[in-house]
Amino acid sequence: MKKEGVILILYQGKSRKFIIVLLSLYTCLTLYFLFLGFDRSSSSLDQGLRYSLTPQGIPLHFPMGRDFKIWFFEMGNFIAFIPFGMVIPLLFRCGFIRFISLFILCITMIETVQMISRLGAFDIDDILINTLGAAVGYGAQRVVMHQRNTLKGLIRIFLTAIIFSMVTISVVGGLNHYLDNVDGKSVALNELASSDGAVTWDEELSGFTVGQTNVEPQINLYSREKQKTDEFSYLLNGKYKNMTGYFAIPDDIFRTASNESITVSFIADGTEIYSLVVSANSGENHPDSFRIPLKGVNALTIKVFNDDSNAMTNIVMWDITLTEPNTGQKFINSIKSMF
């Protein structure tokens, strides 16, 4: 074992050759799964170049509430590259900056070949998660300073890598949970000034029944005293993340209406992004909810169409709120806007 500064060169002679052979075999296995595994060749037929150059975040999440296959691939992209960070610095003289730079170069080349061969896609997020795995492995072998060229030392490095991995998954997974599931400040739609058209809100928040269920609006109520066809707009300036609310046909209208449909369209910057279609003759009557993504929307228009000849047949919407991104989401959005 040699020492140069704080860089330790381990494994000489037969043990070094054995470790290099194992690393080579592991590299071949990793490349197989990256290019041929999971039936990539058959799924790549007639596909063009696929790539994603905009970072969406570090793809490492908790498994709860996620598709198992997607979560499995995320974990694989992280865990599979930890051994490279553990072993390569033990075989070759390289500090962290040099190692991670060469690793990023190599994994970028692999992602490029995946894209060109149509056996995968160039994804900047994959590069991030692969690099994070390699960095965790590098950190694990650097923490264990003694007996690293012995079986006991290797076990310590392996256990340290497990601990580092669990901590990393907890931190990154927790951060992603916060970014994905925690909302920021909520604003009632009736608190915003209409930029075009007029909308009437029931100031008394009158209660009503839907399917024999008593409904008591708590935030706002799109007034039942409105025209059959209504249209109004708001300037959002990209400030909000989503909009939620409830809609239904009250029982008193439901019992007297015909079978014509009522449609509510939500139009973002000139493009319809969501619509509600209900009929008073559907055979069932119950409250429903909606959740509409508004990320990057500058102008929102709401159109209400009532095809029924009965002027009283109108949809009722209540407790409509818009939610801002949380502090972390705002920070990430500001960074993305720079690119």
C-alpha positions in Angstrom: 0.0 0.0 0.0 1.4 3.4 -1.0 0.5 6.8 0.3 0.6 10.1 -1.6 -1.0 13.0 0.4 -4.2 11.4 1.6 -4.7 9.3 -1.5 -4.3 5.6 -0.7 -3.6 3.1 -3.5 -4.8 -0.3 -2.5 -4.7 -3.9 -3.8 -1.5 -4.9 -5.4 -0.6 -8.2 -7.2 -3.2 -10.9 -7.5 -5.7 -9.2 -5.3 -5.6 -6.2 -7.6 -6.1 -8.3 -10.7 -9.0 -10.1 -9.0 -10.8 -6.8 -8.1 -10.3 -5.4 -11.6 -11.8 -8.6 -13.1 -14.8 -8.3 -10.7 -15.2 -4.6 -11.6 -15.0 -5.4 -15.3 -17.7 -8.1 -15.0 -19.9 -5.8 -13.0 -19.4 -3.0 -15.6 -20.5 -5.4 -18.4 -23.5 -6.5 -16.4 -24.5 -2.8 -15.8 -24.0 -2.0 -19.5 -26.2 -5.0 -20.4 -29.1 -3.7 -18.4 -28.5 -0.2 -19.7 -28.7 -1.3 -23.3 -30.4 -4.7 -23.6 -32.0 -5.5 -20.3 -35.8 -5.1 -19.6 -36.5 -5.9 -23.3 -35.1 -2.6 -24.5 -34.4 -3.8 -28.1 -38.0 -4.7 -28.8 -39.5 -1.6 -27.3 -37.2 0.7 -29.3 -38.6 -0.1 -32.7 -39.7 2.9 -34.8 -38.7 5.3 -32.1 -36.9 8.6 -32.8 -34.2 10.1 -30.8 -35.4 10.6 -27.2 -33.8 13.1 -24.9 -34.5 15.3 -21.9 -32.1 18.2 -21.4 -34.0 20.1 -18.7 -33.4 18.9 -15.1 -36.6 18.0 -13.4 -35.0 17.1 -10.1 -33.2 14.1 -8.5 -35.4 11.0 -9.3 -35.3 9.4 -5.9 -38.6 9.1 -4.1 -40.3 7.1 -1.3 -42.2 4.1 -2.7 -45.5 5.1 -1.1 -48.1 6.1 -3.6 -45.8 5.6 -6.6 -45.8 3.1 -9.5 -43.6 0.2 -8.3 -41.8 -0.2 -11.7 -40.9 3.5 -11.8 -39.7 3.5 -8.2 -37.7 0.3 -8.9 -35.9 1.9 -11.9 -35.1 5.0 -9.8 -33.6 2.9 -7.0 -31.7 0.9 -9.6 -30.2 4.0 -11.2 -29.0 5.1 -7.8 -27.8 1.8 -6.2 -26.2 0.3 -9.3 -23.5 3.0 -9.5 -22.5 3.0 -5.8 -19.9 0.2 -6.3 -18.1 2.3 -8.9 -17.5 5.0 -6.4 -16.4 2.4 -3.8 -14.0 0.4 -5.9 -12.4 2.7 -8.6 -10.8 5.1 -6.1 -9.3 2.0 -4.3 -7.6 0.8 -7.5 -6.5 4.1 -9.1 -5.1 7.3 -7.8 -7.9 9.9 -8.0 -9.4 12.5 -5.8 -13.1 13.3 -5.7 -13.1 16.1 -8.3 -11.1 14.0 -10.8 -13.2 10.9 -10.1 -16.6 12.5 -10.3 -15.6 14.5 -13.4 -14.5 11.4 -15.3 -17.6 9.5 -14.1 -19.9 12.3 -15.4 -18.1 12.2 -18.7 -18.4 8.5 -19.0 -22.1 8.3 -18.0 -22.9 11.2 -20.4 -21.3 9.2 -23.2 -23.4 6.2 -22.3 -26.6 8.2 -22.2 -25.6 9.6 -25.7 -25.1 6.1 -27.1 -28.4 5.0 -25.6 -30.1 7.8 -27.4 -28.4 7.3 -30.8 -28.9 3.5 -30.7 -32.5 4.1 -29.7 -32.0 1.6 -26.9 -32.9 4.3 -24.4 -33.0 8.0 -23.9 -30.6 10.8 -23.0 -32.0 12.0 -19.7 -30.2 14.6 -17.6 -32.0 13.3 -14.5 -30.5 9.9 -15.0 -27.0 11.4 -15.1 -27.8 13.2 -11.8 -29.0 10.1 -10.0 -26.2 7.9 -11.4 -23.6 10.5 -10.3 -25.2 10.7 -6.8 -24.8 7.0 -6.4 -21.2 7.1 -7.4 -20.6 10.0 -5.0 -22.1 8.0 -2.1 -19.8 5.1 -2.9 -16.8 7.4 -3.0 -17.8 8.9 0.3 -18.1 5.5 1.9 -14.6 4.3 1.0 -13.1 7.6 2.1 -14.6 7.4 5.5 -13.0 4.0 6.2 -9.3 4.9 6.5 -7.9 1.8 8.1 -7.5 -1.8 6.9 -9.2 -0.9 3.6 -7.3 -3.6 1.7 -8.5 -6.4 4.0 -11.8 -8.3 4.1 -12.7 -6.6 7.3 -12.1 -3.2 5.8 -14.2 -4.0 2.7 -17.0 -5.0 5.0 -16.8 -1.7 6.8 -16.8 0.1 3.4 -19.9 -1.9 2.4 -21.8 -1.2 5.6 -20.8 2.5 5.4 -22.2 2.6 1.9 -25.5 1.1 3.1 -25.8 3.8 5.8 -24.9 6.6 3.4 -27.4 5.3 0.9 -30.2 5.1 3.5 -29.4 8.7 4.6 -29.3 9.9 1.0 -32.6 8.2 0.2 -34.2 9.7 3.3 -33.0 13.2 2.6 -33.6 13.3 -1.2 -36.9 11.3 -0.8 -38.1 13.6 1.9 -37.2 16.7 -0.2 -39.0 15.3 -3.2 -42.1 14.5 -1.0 -42.1 18.1 0.2 -41.8 19.4 -3.4 -44.4 17.1 -4.8 -47.0 17.0 -2.1 -46.8 20.1 0.1 -48.8 23.1 -1.2 -48.0 26.7 -0.7 -50.4 29.5 0.1 -54.1 29.0 -1.1 -56.2 31.9 -2.4 -60.0 31.7 -3.0 -61.0 32.4 -6.6 -63.5 35.0 -5.6 -60.7 37.1 -4.1 -59.1 37.6 -7.5 -60.4 40.4 -9.7 -61.9 39.3 -13.0 -59.9 40.6 -15.9 -62.6 40.0 -18.5 -66.3 39.2 -18.1 -68.4 39.3 -14.9 -68.9 36.5 -12.4 -71.4 36.5 -9.6 -70.6 34.9 -6.3 -73.2 34.0 -3.6 -72.2 36.3 -0.7 -74.3 34.3 1.8 -72.8 30.9 0.9 -76.3 29.4 0.7 -76.5 25.7 1.5 -78.2 23.1 -0.7 -78.6 19.4 -1.1 -76.9 17.1 -3.6 -78.1 13.4 -3.6 -79.8 14.1 -0.3 -76.4 15.2 1.1 -76.3 18.7 2.7 -73.7 20.9 1.2 -72.5 23.9 3.2 -69.9 25.9 1.1 -67.1 27.2 3.3 -65.0 29.4 1.0 -67.1 30.6 -2.0 -70.1 29.6 -4.1 -70.5 30.3 -7.8 -74.0 31.9 -7.7 -77.0 30.0 -9.0 -78.4 33.4 -10.1 -76.5 33.6 -13.3 -77.0 33.4 -17.1 -77.2 30.0 -18.8 -74.0 30.8 -20.7 -71.2 32.5 -18.7 -67.6 33.4 -19.4 -65.0 35.2 -17.3 -61.2 35.4 -17.1 -58.4 36.0 -14.6 -54.8 37.1 -15.0 -52.7 34.6 -13.0 -49.2 35.6 -14.3 -47.9 32.0 -13.8 -48.2 32.5 -10.0 -50.3 29.4 -9.2 -49.6 25.6 -9.1 -53.2 24.2 -9.3 -56.8 25.0 -8.8 -59.3 22.8 -6.8 -63.0 22.8 -6.1 -66.3 21.0 -6.1 -69.2 20.9 -8.6 -72.7 19.4 -8.7 -76.3 20.0 -9.8 -78.5 20.8 -6.7 -81.3 18.3 -6.0 -84.1 20.9 -6.7 -82.7 21.5 -10.2 -81.9 17.8 -10.8 -85.5 16.7 -10.2 -87.0 19.2 -12.7 -84.3 19.3 -15.4 -84.2 17.6 -18.8 -81.3 15.5 -20.1 -79.3 18.3 -21.7 -75.7 18.5 -20.6 -73.9 21.3 -18.8 -70.2 21.9 -19.6 -67.6 24.0 -17.8 -64.4 24.6 -19.8 -61.1 25.8 -18.2 -59.0 27.5 -20.9 -55.3 28.4 -20.1 -53.7 30.9 -22.4 -56.2 30.1 -25.2 -56.0 26.3 -24.9 -58.6 24.1 -23.1 -56.8 22.2 -20.3 -59.8 20.7 -18.5 -63.6 20.4 -18.8 -66.5 19.3 -16.6 -69.6 17.7 -18.3 -72.6 16.8 -16.2 -76.2 16.0 -17.0 -79.3 16.4 -14.8 -80.7 13.2 -16.2 -77.7 11.0 -15.5 -79.6 8.8 -13.0 -77.1 9.7 -10.2 -76.5 12.9 -8.4 -73.5 13.5 -6.1 -70.8 16.1 -5.5 -67.6 15.8 -7.5 -64.3 17.5 -7.1 -61.7 18.7 -9.6 -58.0 19.5 -9.5 -56.5 21.4 -12.4 -52.8 22.0 -12.9 -52.0 25.7 -13.5 -48.2 25.7 -13.7 -47.0 28.5 -16.0 -50.6 29.7 -16.8 -50.8 33.4 -17.3 -54.5 33.8 -18.2 -57.3 31.5 -17.1 -60.8 31.7 -18.7 -63.8 29.8 -17.4 -66.7 29.1 -19.7 -70.0 27.7 -18.6 -72.4 26.3 -21.3 -75.9 25.2 -20.6 -77.7 23.5 -23.5 -81.0 23.0 -21.5 -84.0 25.0 -22.3 -84.7 25.2 -18.6 -83.0 28.4 -17.4 -82.7 27.0 -13.9 -80.6 24.1 -15.0 -77.2 25.2 -14.0 -74.1 23.7 -12.5 -73.0 24.8 -9.1 -69.4 25.2 -8.1 -68.1 25.9 -4.7 -64.9 26.2 -2.5 -62.8 26.9 -5.5 -59.2 27.8 -4.5 -55.9 28.4 -6.3 -52.7 27.1 -4.7 -49.3 28.7 -5.0 -46.1 26.6 -5.2 -44.3 26.1 -1.9 -41.0 27.8 -1.1 -38.9 25.0 -2.5 -40.9 24.9 -5.7 -40.6 28.6 -6.2 -36.8 28.4 -5.7 -36.5 25.6 -8.3 -38.8 27.4 -10.7 -36.6 30.5 -10.5 -33.5 28.4 -11.3 -35.2 26.7 -14.2 -36.3 30.1 -15.6 -32.6 31.1 -15.9 -32.2 28.3 -18.5 
